[in-house]
Amino acid sequence: MIVFDLSCSKGHRFEGWFGSTVDYDAQVERDLVRCPMCDDAKVSKLPSAKVRVGRSVAPQAPAAAPVSATAPDAKEPQAKPIPADFIAQLRAIVKSAEDVGTRFADEARKIHYEESPARSIRGQASSDEAEALRDEGIDFASLPAFLVDESH
């Protein structure tokens, strides 16, 4: 596991946990890394002094400074650790939602246009499908892996 300090284009700072730098890059490319405060997908890594503890690994080149990092506004809230009991409640809510798999975009549309009964659903959507849903004004949220991955 590797932890990155991240910032969105609005200056909100938060942490992201990834299996590797390659995992981070792949998720950013697919717009899966989003600001937990404003859902912005324009995320960049910030310089970090954190040290990874664990198995001995070959040294990596230091991360490049973000291209367009902005200092957070003093009035903007900073991300704080989420209490474990709250995470457990969120996981229970996610687990109780109907898993529609790759039919997520279609099911979300049917619910939005009242062609199907309103209910909580979860599933997968491509970047193009997610963008189309946003363009249609259909509200949804990307879920972080720690809420849907039962191995945590």
N, C-alpha and C positions, 0 to 999 in steps of 0.2 A: 504494500500500500504506500502511496505517496500523497502528501498533502500539499496543495498549492494555495497560496493567498491569491485571491481573485478580485477583480473590480469590474463593474459593468460601466457602460458609457455614461451613466448618470452619476458615477462616483461611489456607488454603494460597494462596500468591501465585505467579502465573505470568504469562507474556506471551501475547497472542493477536495474530495478524497477520490483517488483514482488508482487503478491497478498498476499503471505505468504512465510515462509521458506519452507513449503511443496511444494508450486508451484516452487520455485527455485530448490529444489532437484529433482523434477520430470523433469523439463526442462533440467537440467544438465545431468541427466541420459539418456535422449533421444538425447543428443548432440544439443539441440536447443539454448543453450547459447553459443554465439560465439563472439570472439573479433571483434569489428567493424573496427579495423585497418588491421588485417591480416587473419581474419576468422578462427583462431585457436579455436578448441572446448575444449582444455585442460584449463579450467577456474577454478580458485579457489577464494574463498572469502578472502578479506584482513581484518585485524582488523579495526574497524571503531569507531569513536567517535560520529557519528550522533545519534541524539535522535529522536525517532518517536513521533510525536505530534498527539493527537486525543483522541479517546475513551480510557478509562482506561482499561488496559489489565493486565492479570496475568504476572508477570515477567518471562522472558525466560532466560535460561542458556546462558552465553556468547558464541559467536561463537568460535569454535576452530581455532587455527592458521592454515593457509594453510600448507599443507605437503611440497610443493615444490615451494613456492613463491620466486621469484628472484627480486632483486632490478632492477628497470628499468635503462637501459643504458642512460646516460645523453644526448646522441645524439638522442634517440628515442623521437618522438613527444608524447605529453600527450593529452588525449582526452579533448576537449573543448565543452561547450554547443553548441547545434545546433540551429541556428536562426529559429524562428517560421515560417518565410516566406519560408525558405528552406524546413522545414518539410512539409508545405502545398504543395509545389511543388512535393516533393517525394510521398506524399499521392495521388496526382492527377495522377502521372505516374503509381503507383501501381494500382489504380482504373481503369485506361485505359487498363491495361493488361487483356487478356482473362483469366477468371477463369476456369481452367480445373479440379478443385477439386482433387480427388484422382487419376486421370489419369495423374498427372504431370510427373512422370518418363517416362511413355510411350510417351507422347507428346514431352517431351524434347528430347528423343532419335530420334523420327521421324523428328524433326526440325534439329537436329545435323547431321543426316545421309541424309538430304535433301529429305525425303520421304513426308514431309509436308512443306508448305510455311513458311518461316522465319517470326516470329511474337513474340511479347512479351506475355508471359504466366505467370500465377501464379497458385498455388495450393498446395497440401499437398503431402509429400513423407515420408515414414517411414525411420528410420535410416539406415536400410539395403538398401533401394532403393537409398538413398542419397549417401551412400558409393559406391554402384555400379556405379552410374553416375560419381562420382569423378574418380573411377578406369578406366572408359572409356574415361576420358578426356573431359567430358561434363561440361562446365562452367555453374554455377547457383549460386545464393546467397540465404541464408536464410534471410527472412525478419523479423525484430523485430515486435512484436505484435502491437506497437503503430503506425505502418504504415498501417496495415491491419484492425485493430479494429476501426470501425467507431464511437465508443462511446467516443473517446478522443476528 
